[in-house]
Each structure stands twice: as C-alpha cells, then as structure tokens.
Amino acid sequence: MIVNVSFFAAVKDMMGTESMELSLDDEATIGELKQTLVEQNPALMELAEKSIFSVDQEYVSDEKQLYHGANVGFIPPVSGG
C-alpha cells in the first residue's frame, strides 16, 4: 500500500522535504512505518521515538493500522519562546 507522510519542524529539515509517498506492506501499522523511516534515515531514530503521529489529522498510537492512501503526520516535539 502507499501512504502519504507529511513531515514537520526538525523532521522536515532532516528529510529535506515536506512530504513523501511511502510504500508499506498491507495492514502495516504506525510502528512499522516508523521502523521503515528509521531504516531509510537512521538519524531519525531518537526523534521518531519522541514524536507524535497522526492519521487523517487524528493522533494515533503505534498500533494504529494504516490503509492505502492514509495521510500520516510525523510531528516531532517542538519548543519555542
């Protein structure tokens, strides 16, 4: 299946893009998506563990099963002032 992943803040900078299409096995979960992204870019490991993920603008856990065409957000922790 193909999912659309949007990157925000530091993750967007690390990936060098705002979004990408990612091919995953059918019935993949957010946890498996995170693993795939870290395999492609090992520097994401720490951020992936601390980040929030969303599917269709709703926050989800690692166990959330994805579907073809899902819109996934990879939202790292941010600070500001």
MIPALUM-898303 format. One record per atom (N, C-alpha, C): residue number from 0; atom name; x, y, z. Coordinates in steps of 0.001 Angstrom, whole numbers, plus 500000, padded with zeros to 6 digits. Example, Ala and Ser with C-alpha at 12.3 -4.5 7.8 and 13.67 -1.06 7.14 Angstrom:
<atoms>
<atom><pos>0</pos><site>N</site><x>513190</x><y>494310</y><z>507800</z></atom>
<atom><pos>0</pos><site>CA</site><x>512300</x><y>495500</y><z>507800</z></atom>
<atom><pos>0</pos><site>C</site><x>513200</x><y>496700</y><z>507800</z></atom>
<atom><pos>1</pos><site>N</site><x>512850</x><y>497750</y><z>507080</z></atom>
<atom><pos>1</pos><site>CA</site><x>513670</x><y>498940</y><z>507140</z></atom>
<atom><pos>1</pos><site>C</site><x>512900</x><y>500030</y><z>507870</z></atom>
</atoms>
This chain:
<atoms>
<atom><pos>0</pos><site>N</site><x>500841</x><y>498826</y><z>500000</z></atom>
<atom><pos>0</pos><site>CA</site><x>500000</x><y>500000</y><z>500000</z></atom>
<atom><pos>0</pos><site>C</site><x>500884</x><y>501234</y><z>500000</z></atom>
<atom><pos>1</pos><site>N</site><x>500331</x><y>502333</y><z>499575</z></atom>
<atom><pos>1</pos><site>CA</site><x>501029</x><y>503612</y><z>499559</z></atom>
<atom><pos>1</pos><site>C</site><x>500350</x><y>504536</y><z>500562</z></atom>
<atom><pos>2</pos><site>N</site><x>501165</x><y>505176</y><z>501430</z></atom>
<atom><pos>2</pos><site>CA</site><x>500658</x><y>506189</y><z>502348</z></atom>
<atom><pos>2</pos><site>C</site><x>501407</x><y>507488</y><z>502078</z></atom>
<atom><pos>3</pos><site>N</site><x>500778</x><y>508589</y><z>502428</z></atom>
<atom><pos>3</pos><site>CA</site><x>501376</x><y>509910</y><z>502270</z></atom>
<atom><pos>3</pos><site>C</site><x>501834</x><y>510385</y><z>503643</z></atom>
<atom><pos>4</pos><site>N</site><x>503128</x><y>510683</y><z>503776</z></atom>
<atom><pos>4</pos><site>CA</site><x>503683</x><y>511099</y><z>505059</z></atom>
<atom><pos>4</pos><site>C</site><x>504107</x><y>512559</y><z>504958</z></atom>
<atom><pos>5</pos><site>N</site><x>503585</x><y>513387</y><z>505875</z></atom>
<atom><pos>5</pos><site>CA</site><x>503970</x><y>514794</y><z>505961</z></atom>
<atom><pos>5</pos><site>C</site><x>504913</x><y>514966</y><z>507144</z></atom>
<atom><pos>6</pos><site>N</site><x>505968</x><y>515745</y><z>506934</z></atom>
<atom><pos>6</pos><site>CA</site><x>506981</x><y>515983</y><z>507956</z></atom>
<atom><pos>6</pos><site>C</site><x>506893</x><y>517414</y><z>508445</z></atom>
<atom><pos>7</pos><site>N</site><x>507145</x><y>517602</y><z>509736</z></atom>
<atom><pos>7</pos><site>CA</site><x>507051</x><y>518926</y><z>510331</z></atom>
<atom><pos>7</pos><site>C</site><x>508330</x><y>519247</y><z>511102</z></atom>
<atom><pos>8</pos><site>N</site><x>508618</x><y>520547</y><z>511228</z></atom>
<atom><pos>8</pos><site>CA</site><x>509710</x><y>521081</y><z>512042</z></atom>
<atom><pos>8</pos><site>C</site><x>511032</x><y>520379</y><z>511719</z></atom>
<atom><pos>9</pos><site>N</site><x>511740</x><y>519895</y><z>512753</z></atom>
<atom><pos>9</pos><site>CA</site><x>513075</x><y>519314</y><z>512573</z></atom>
<atom><pos>9</pos><site>C</site><x>513071</x><y>518105</y><z>511637</z></atom>
<atom><pos>10</pos><site>N</site><x>511984</x><y>517331</y><z>511648</z></atom>
<atom><pos>10</pos><site>CA</site><x>511923</x><y>516155</y><z>510771</z></atom>
<atom><pos>10</pos><site>C</site><x>511906</x><y>516594</y><z>509305</z></atom>
<atom><pos>11</pos><site>N</site><x>511185</x><y>517654</y><z>509014</z></atom>
<atom><pos>11</pos><site>CA</site><x>511143</x><y>518178</y><z>507643</z></atom>
<atom><pos>11</pos><site>C</site><x>512552</x><y>518568</y><z>507201</z></atom>
<atom><pos>12</pos><site>N</site><x>513302</x><y>519211</y><z>508097</z></atom>
<atom><pos>12</pos><site>CA</site><x>514677</x><y>519596</y><z>507764</z></atom>
<atom><pos>12</pos><site>C</site><x>515557</x><y>518373</y><z>507543</z></atom>
<atom><pos>13</pos><site>N</site><x>515419</x><y>517370</y><z>508394</z></atom>
<atom><pos>13</pos><site>CA</site><x>516236</x><y>516163</y><z>508262</z></atom>
<atom><pos>13</pos><site>C</site><x>515913</x><y>515383</y><z>506997</z></atom>
<atom><pos>14</pos><site>N</site><x>514649</x><y>515345</y><z>506623</z></atom>
<atom><pos>14</pos><site>CA</site><x>514236</x><y>514599</y><z>505437</z></atom>
<atom><pos>14</pos><site>C</site><x>514475</x><y>515389</y><z>504155</z></atom>
<atom><pos>15</pos><site>N</site><x>514590</x><y>516715</y><z>504270</z></atom>
<atom><pos>15</pos><site>CA</site><x>514818</x><y>517552</y><z>503096</z></atom>
<atom><pos>15</pos><site>C</site><x>513585</x><y>517721</y><z>502234</z></atom>
<atom><pos>16</pos><site>N</site><x>512417</x><y>517421</y><z>502797</z></atom>
<atom><pos>16</pos><site>CA</site><x>511164</x><y>517550</y><z>502059</z></atom>
<atom><pos>16</pos><site>C</site><x>510007</x><y>517682</y><z>503047</z></atom>
<atom><pos>17</pos><site>N</site><x>508908</x><y>518252</y><z>502590</z></atom>
<atom><pos>17</pos><site>CA</site><x>507715</x><y>518385</y><z>503428</z></atom>
<atom><pos>17</pos><site>C</site><x>506906</x><y>517105</y><z>503495</z></atom>
<atom><pos>18</pos><site>N</site><x>507000</x><y>516282</y><z>502436</z></atom>
<atom><pos>18</pos><site>CA</site><x>506182</x><y>515066</y><z>502399</z></atom>
<atom><pos>18</pos><site>C</site><x>506764</x><y>514069</y><z>501406</z></atom>
<atom><pos>19</pos><site>N</site><x>506276</x><y>512833</y><z>501537</z></atom>
<atom><pos>19</pos><site>CA</site><x>506682</x><y>511800</y><z>500595</z></atom>
<atom><pos>19</pos><site>C</site><x>505638</x><y>510687</y><z>500594</z></atom>
<atom><pos>20</pos><site>N</site><x>505604</x><y>509952</y><z>499508</z></atom>
<atom><pos>20</pos><site>CA</site><x>504796</x><y>508741</y><z>499456</z></atom>
<atom><pos>20</pos><site>C</site><x>505695</x><y>507590</y><z>499897</z></atom>
<atom><pos>21</pos><site>N</site><x>505130</x><y>506695</y><z>500714</z></atom>
<atom><pos>21</pos><site>CA</site><x>505895</x><y>505581</y><z>501238</z></atom>
<atom><pos>21</pos><site>C</site><x>505133</x><y>504291</y><z>500973</z></atom>
<atom><pos>22</pos><site>N</site><x>505821</x><y>503308</y><z>500441</z></atom>
<atom><pos>22</pos><site>CA</site><x>505227</x><y>502002</y><z>500163</z></atom>
<atom><pos>22</pos><site>C</site><x>505440</x><y>501103</y><z>501371</z></atom>
<atom><pos>23</pos><site>N</site><x>504349</x><y>500533</y><z>501893</z></atom>
<atom><pos>23</pos><site>CA</site><x>504384</x><y>499651</y><z>503057</z></atom>
<atom><pos>23</pos><site>C</site><x>503619</x><y>498371</y><z>502748</z></atom>
<atom><pos>24</pos><site>N</site><x>503882</x><y>497341</y><z>503542</z></atom>
<atom><pos>24</pos><site>CA</site><x>503101</x><y>496116</y><z>503423</z></atom>
<atom><pos>24</pos><site>C</site><x>501643</x><y>496394</y><z>503775</z></atom>
<atom><pos>25</pos><site>N</site><x>500741</x><y>495635</y><z>503176</z></atom>
<atom><pos>25</pos><site>CA</site><x>499333</x><y>495758</y><z>503542</z></atom>
<atom><pos>25</pos><site>C</site><x>499186</x><y>495526</y><z>505036</z></atom>
<atom><pos>26</pos><site>N</site><x>498286</x><y>496243</y><z>505661</z></atom>
<atom><pos>26</pos><site>CA</site><x>497993</x><y>496144</y><z>507095</z></atom>
<atom><pos>26</pos><site>C</site><x>499150</x><y>496592</y><z>507976</z></atom>
<atom><pos>27</pos><site>N</site><x>500073</x><y>497397</y><z>507449</z></atom>
<atom><pos>27</pos><site>CA</site><x>501164</x><y>497945</y><z>508261</z></atom>
<atom><pos>27</pos><site>C</site><x>500603</x><y>498890</y><z>509311</z></atom>
<atom><pos>28</pos><site>N</site><x>501361</x><y>499059</y><z>510380</z></atom>
<atom><pos>28</pos><site>CA</site><x>500966</x><y>499941</y><z>511473</z></atom>
<atom><pos>28</pos><site>C</site><x>501874</x><y>501173</y><z>511500</z></atom>
<atom><pos>29</pos><site>N</site><x>501511</x><y>502128</y><z>512345</z></atom>
<atom><pos>29</pos><site>CA</site><x>502362</x><y>503298</y><z>512549</z></atom>
<atom><pos>29</pos><site>C</site><x>503743</x><y>502859</y><z>513030</z></atom>
<atom><pos>30</pos><site>N</site><x>503795</x><y>501889</y><z>513922</z></atom>
<atom><pos>30</pos><site>CA</site><x>505086</x><y>501385</y><z>514402</z></atom>
<atom><pos>30</pos><site>C</site><x>505955</x><y>500877</y><z>513266</z></atom>
<atom><pos>31</pos><site>N</site><x>505357</x><y>500176</y><z>512317</z></atom>
<atom><pos>31</pos><site>CA</site><x>506112</x><y>499666</y><z>511166</z></atom>
<atom><pos>31</pos><site>C</site><x>506520</x><y>500804</y><z>510239</z></atom>
<atom><pos>32</pos><site>N</site><x>505673</x><y>501815</y><z>510106</z></atom>
<atom><pos>32</pos><site>CA</site><x>506031</x><y>502991</y><z>509317</z></atom>
<atom><pos>32</pos><site>C</site><x>507241</x><y>503672</y><z>509948</z></atom>
<atom><pos>33</pos><site>N</site><x>507231</x><y>503851</y><z>511272</z></atom>
<atom><pos>33</pos><site>CA</site><x>508369</x><y>504463</y><z>511963</z></atom>
<atom><pos>33</pos><site>C</site><x>509640</x><y>503660</y><z>511712</z></atom>
<atom><pos>34</pos><site>N</site><x>509551</x><y>502349</y><z>511810</z></atom>
<atom><pos>34</pos><site>CA</site><x>510708</x><y>501488</y><z>511588</z></atom>
<atom><pos>34</pos><site>C</site><x>511248</x><y>501665</y><z>510167</z></atom>
<atom><pos>35</pos><site>N</site><x>510363</x><y>501741</y><z>509194</z></atom>
<atom><pos>35</pos><site>CA</site><x>510772</x><y>501919</y><z>507800</z></atom>
<atom><pos>35</pos><site>C</site><x>511488</x><y>503254</y><z>507618</z></atom>
<atom><pos>36</pos><site>N</site><x>510935</x><y>504318</y><z>508210</z></atom>
<atom><pos>36</pos><site>CA</site><x>511566</x><y>505632</y><z>508081</z></atom>
<atom><pos>36</pos><site>C</site><x>512940</x><y>505659</y><z>508737</z></atom>
<atom><pos>37</pos><site>N</site><x>513087</x><y>505020</y><z>509888</z></atom>
<atom><pos>37</pos><site>CA</site><x>514374</x><y>504988</y><z>510583</z></atom>
<atom><pos>37</pos><site>C</site><x>515386</x><y>504151</y><z>509791</z></atom>
<atom><pos>38</pos><site>N</site><x>514927</x><y>503072</y><z>509157</z></atom>
<atom><pos>38</pos><site>CA</site><x>515826</x><y>502276</y><z>508310</z></atom>
<atom><pos>38</pos><site>C</site><x>516336</x><y>503108</y><z>507140</z></atom>
<atom><pos>39</pos><site>N</site><x>515488</x><y>503970</y><z>506599</z></atom>
<atom><pos>39</pos><site>CA</site><x>515880</x><y>504825</y><z>505475</z></atom>
<atom><pos>39</pos><site>C</site><x>516771</x><y>505974</y><z>505925</z></atom>
<atom><pos>40</pos><site>N</site><x>516565</x><y>506446</y><z>507165</z></atom>
<atom><pos>40</pos><site>CA</site><x>517327</x><y>507577</y><z>507687</z></atom>
<atom><pos>40</pos><site>C</site><x>517570</x><y>507347</y><z>509178</z></atom>
<atom><pos>41</pos><site>N</site><x>518656</x><y>506635</y><z>509541</z></atom>
<atom><pos>41</pos><site>CA</site><x>518914</x><y>506291</y><z>510941</z></atom>
<atom><pos>41</pos><site>C</site><x>518973</x><y>507485</y><z>511892</z></atom>
<atom><pos>42</pos><site>N</site><x>519266</x><y>508679</y><z>511385</z></atom>
<atom><pos>42</pos><site>CA</site><x>519321</x><y>509869</y><z>512234</z></atom>
<atom><pos>42</pos><site>C</site><x>517951</x><y>510212</y><z>512831</z></atom>
<atom><pos>43</pos><site>N</site><x>516889</x><y>509629</y><z>512286</z></atom>
<atom><pos>43</pos><site>CA</site><x>515538</x><y>509887</y><z>512789</z></atom>
<atom><pos>43</pos><site>C</site><x>515187</x><y>509087</y><z>514042</z></atom>
<atom><pos>44</pos><site>N</site><x>516021</x><y>508127</y><z>514431</z></atom>
<atom><pos>44</pos><site>CA</site><x>515652</x><y>507193</y><z>515493</z></atom>
<atom><pos>44</pos><site>C</site><x>515175</x><y>507898</y><z>516765</z></atom>
<atom><pos>45</pos><site>N</site><x>515960</x><y>508813</y><z>517293</z></atom>
<atom><pos>45</pos><site>CA</site><x>515591</x><y>509478</y><z>518542</z></atom>
<atom><pos>45</pos><site>C</site><x>514316</x><y>510306</y><z>518382</z></atom>
<atom><pos>46</pos><site>N</site><x>514215</x><y>511048</y><z>517291</z></atom>
<atom><pos>46</pos><site>CA</site><x>513012</x><y>511856</y><z>517062</z></atom>
<atom><pos>46</pos><site>C</site><x>511779</x><y>510994</y><z>516873</z></atom>
<atom><pos>47</pos><site>N</site><x>511917</x><y>509880</y><z>516184</z></atom>
<atom><pos>47</pos><site>CA</site><x>510760</x><y>509013</y><z>515939</z></atom>
<atom><pos>47</pos><site>C</site><x>510176</x><y>508497</y><z>517245</z></atom>
<atom><pos>48</pos><site>N</site><x>511032</x><y>508201</y><z>518212</z></atom>
<atom><pos>48</pos><site>CA</site><x>510557</x><y>507689</y><z>519495</z></atom>
<atom><pos>48</pos><site>C</site><x>509850</x><y>508759</y><z>520319</z></atom>
<atom><pos>49</pos><site>N</site><x>510206</x><y>510022</y><z>520131</z></atom>
<atom><pos>49</pos><site>CA</site><x>509647</x><y>511117</y><z>520926</z></atom>
<atom><pos>49</pos><site>C</site><x>508512</x><y>511847</y><z>520216</z></atom>
<atom><pos>50</pos><site>N</site><x>508245</x><y>511487</y><z>518989</z></atom>
<atom><pos>50</pos><site>CA</site><x>507282</x><y>512226</y><z>518171</z></atom>
<atom><pos>50</pos><site>C</site><x>505869</x><y>511689</y><z>518301</z></atom>
<atom><pos>51</pos><site>N</site><x>504941</x><y>512525</y><z>517873</z></atom>
<atom><pos>51</pos><site>CA</site><x>503535</x><y>512153</y><z>517781</z></atom>
<atom><pos>51</pos><site>C</site><x>503243</x><y>511888</y><z>516305</z></atom>
<atom><pos>52</pos><site>N</site><x>502425</x><y>510887</y><z>516043</z></atom>
<atom><pos>52</pos><site>CA</site><x>501998</x><y>510601</y><z>514678</z></atom>
<atom><pos>52</pos><site>C</site><x>500494</x><y>510771</y><z>514590</z></atom>
<atom><pos>53</pos><site>N</site><x>500059</x><y>511191</y><z>513418</z></atom>
<atom><pos>53</pos><site>CA</site><x>498620</x><y>511340</y><z>513194</z></atom>
<atom><pos>53</pos><site>C</site><x>498237</x><y>510623</y><z>511908</z></atom>
<atom><pos>54</pos><site>N</site><x>496988</x><y>510221</y><z>511839</z></atom>
<atom><pos>54</pos><site>CA</site><x>496411</x><y>509675</y><z>510614</z></atom>
<atom><pos>54</pos><site>C</site><x>495135</x><y>510460</y><z>510362</z></atom>
<atom><pos>55</pos><site>N</site><x>495084</x><y>511093</y><z>509206</z></atom>
<atom><pos>55</pos><site>CA</site><x>493935</x><y>511930</y><z>508841</z></atom>
<atom><pos>55</pos><site>C</site><x>493615</x><y>512934</y><z>509945</z></atom>
<atom><pos>56</pos><site>N</site><x>494666</x><y>513587</y><z>510459</z></atom>
<atom><pos>56</pos><site>CA</site><x>494605</x><y>514669</y><z>511439</z></atom>
<atom><pos>56</pos><site>C</site><x>494110</x><y>514234</y><z>512818</z></atom>
<atom><pos>57</pos><site>N</site><x>494208</x><y>512950</y><z>513148</z></atom>
<atom><pos>57</pos><site>CA</site><x>493886</x><y>512453</y><z>514486</z></atom>
<atom><pos>57</pos><site>C</site><x>495118</x><y>511755</y><z>515033</z></atom>
<atom><pos>58</pos><site>N</site><x>495528</x><y>512118</y><z>516257</z></atom>
<atom><pos>58</pos><site>CA</site><x>496682</x><y>511484</y><z>516871</z></atom>
<atom><pos>58</pos><site>C</site><x>496410</x><y>510003</y><z>517079</z></atom>
<atom><pos>59</pos><site>N</site><x>497449</x><y>509185</y><z>516838</z></atom>
<atom><pos>59</pos><site>CA</site><x>497295</x><y>507732</y><z>516923</z></atom>
<atom><pos>59</pos><site>C</site><x>498482</x><y>507108</y><z>517640</z></atom>
<atom><pos>60</pos><site>N</site><x>498309</x><y>505864</y><z>518074</z></atom>
<atom><pos>60</pos><site>CA</site><x>499376</x><y>505107</y><z>518722</z></atom>
<atom><pos>60</pos><site>C</site><x>500117</x><y>504274</y><z>517670</z></atom>
<atom><pos>61</pos><site>N</site><x>501202</x><y>503647</y><z>518111</z></atom>
<atom><pos>61</pos><site>CA</site><x>502000</x><y>502802</y><z>517206</z></atom>
<atom><pos>61</pos><site>C</site><x>501208</x><y>501619</y><z>516663</z></atom>
<atom><pos>62</pos><site>N</site><x>500157</x><y>501217</y><z>517359</z></atom>
<atom><pos>62</pos><site>CA</site><x>499371</x><y>500053</y><z>516947</z></atom>
<atom><pos>62</pos><site>C</site><x>498337</x><y>500379</y><z>515861</z></atom>
<atom><pos>63</pos><site>N</site><x>498168</x><y>501645</y><z>515536</z></atom>
<atom><pos>63</pos><site>CA</site><x>497167</x><y>502044</y><z>514542</z></atom>
<atom><pos>63</pos><site>C</site><x>497493</x><y>501413</y><z>513195</z></atom>
<atom><pos>64</pos><site>N</site><x>496546</x><y>500676</y><z>512654</z></atom>
<atom><pos>64</pos><site>CA</site><x>496722</x><y>500054</y><z>511344</z></atom>
<atom><pos>64</pos><site>C</site><x>496460</x><y>501090</y><z>510264</z></atom>
<atom><pos>65</pos><site>N</site><x>497310</x><y>501099</y><z>509277</z></atom>
<atom><pos>65</pos><site>CA</site><x>497191</x><y>502043</y><z>508175</z></atom>
<atom><pos>65</pos><site>C</site><x>496407</x><y>501424</y><z>507025</z></atom>
<atom><pos>66</pos><site>N</site><x>496071</x><y>502244</y><z>506057</z></atom>
<atom><pos>66</pos><site>CA</site><x>495347</x><y>501792</y><z>504869</z></atom>
<atom><pos>66</pos><site>C</site><x>495892</x><y>502550</y><z>503666</z></atom>
<atom><pos>67</pos><site>N</site><x>495665</x><y>502032</y><z>502492</z></atom>
<atom><pos>67</pos><site>CA</site><x>496147</x><y>502658</y><z>501266</z></atom>
<atom><pos>67</pos><site>C</site><x>495591</x><y>504075</y><z>501169</z></atom>
<atom><pos>68</pos><site>N</site><x>496479</x><y>505029</y><z>500959</z></atom>
<atom><pos>68</pos><site>CA</site><x>496076</x><y>506420</y><z>500800</z></atom>
<atom><pos>68</pos><site>C</site><x>495990</x><y>507211</y><z>502091</z></atom>
<atom><pos>69</pos><site>N</site><x>496344</x><y>506601</y><z>503219</z></atom>
<atom><pos>69</pos><site>CA</site><x>496289</x><y>507306</y><z>504507</z></atom>
<atom><pos>69</pos><site>C</site><x>497224</x><y>508511</y><z>504480</z></atom>
<atom><pos>70</pos><site>N</site><x>496799</x><y>509578</y><z>505140</z></atom>
<atom><pos>70</pos><site>CA</site><x>497608</x><y>510768</y><z>505306</z></atom>
<atom><pos>70</pos><site>C</site><x>498195</x><y>510772</y><z>506714</z></atom>
<atom><pos>71</pos><site>N</site><x>499496</x><y>510547</y><z>506800</z></atom>
<atom><pos>71</pos><site>CA</site><x>500172</x><y>510400</y><z>508084</z></atom>
<atom><pos>71</pos><site>C</site><x>500992</x><y>511660</y><z>508359</z></atom>
<atom><pos>72</pos><site>N</site><x>500908</x><y>512163</y><z>509579</z></atom>
<atom><pos>72</pos><site>CA</site><x>501736</x><y>513286</y><z>510015</z></atom>
<atom><pos>72</pos><site>C</site><x>502789</x><y>512806</y><z>510989</z></atom>
<atom><pos>73</pos><site>N</site><x>504034</x><y>513230</y><z>510798</z></atom>
<atom><pos>73</pos><site>CA</site><x>505165</x><y>512911</y><z>511673</z></atom>
<atom><pos>73</pos><site>C</site><x>505510</x><y>514222</y><z>512364</z></atom>
<atom><pos>74</pos><site>N</site><x>505108</x><y>514362</y><z>513630</z></atom>
<atom><pos>74</pos><site>CA</site><x>505159</x><y>515631</y><z>514339</z></atom>
<atom><pos>74</pos><site>C</site><x>506129</x><y>515516</y><z>515516</z></atom>
<atom><pos>75</pos><site>N</site><x>507332</x><y>516087</y><z>515392</z></atom>
<atom><pos>75</pos><site>CA</site><x>508304</x><y>515993</y><z>516482</z></atom>
<atom><pos>75</pos><site>C</site><x>507961</x><y>516986</y><z>517592</z></atom>
<atom><pos>76</pos><site>N</site><x>508539</x><y>516765</y><z>518778</z></atom>
<atom><pos>76</pos><site>CA</site><x>508353</x><y>517756</y><z>519845</z></atom>
<atom><pos>76</pos><site>C</site><x>509008</x><y>519074</y><z>519430</z></atom>
<atom><pos>77</pos><site>N</site><x>508394</x><y>520168</y><z>519794</z></atom>
<atom><pos>77</pos><site>CA</site><x>508950</x><y>521493</y><z>519466</z></atom>
<atom><pos>77</pos><site>C</site><x>509008</x><y>522334</y><z>520729</z></atom>
<atom><pos>78</pos><site>N</site><x>509886</x><y>523279</y><z>520721</z></atom>
<atom><pos>78</pos><site>CA</site><x>509951</x><y>524233</y><z>521827</z></atom>
<atom><pos>78</pos><site>C</site><x>510071</x><y>525614</y><z>521224</z></atom>
<atom><pos>79</pos><site>N</site><x>509718</x><y>526567</y><z>521974</z></atom>
<atom><pos>79</pos><site>CA</site><x>509778</x><y>527935</y><z>521459</z></atom>
<atom><pos>79</pos><site>C</site><x>509681</x><y>528906</y><z>522611</z></atom>
<atom><pos>80</pos><site>N</site><x>509692</x><y>530123</y><z>522242</z></atom>
<atom><pos>80</pos><site>CA</site><x>509616</x><y>531104</y><z>523312</z></atom>
<atom><pos>80</pos><site>C</site><x>509473</x><y>532483</y><z>522782</z></atom>
</atoms>
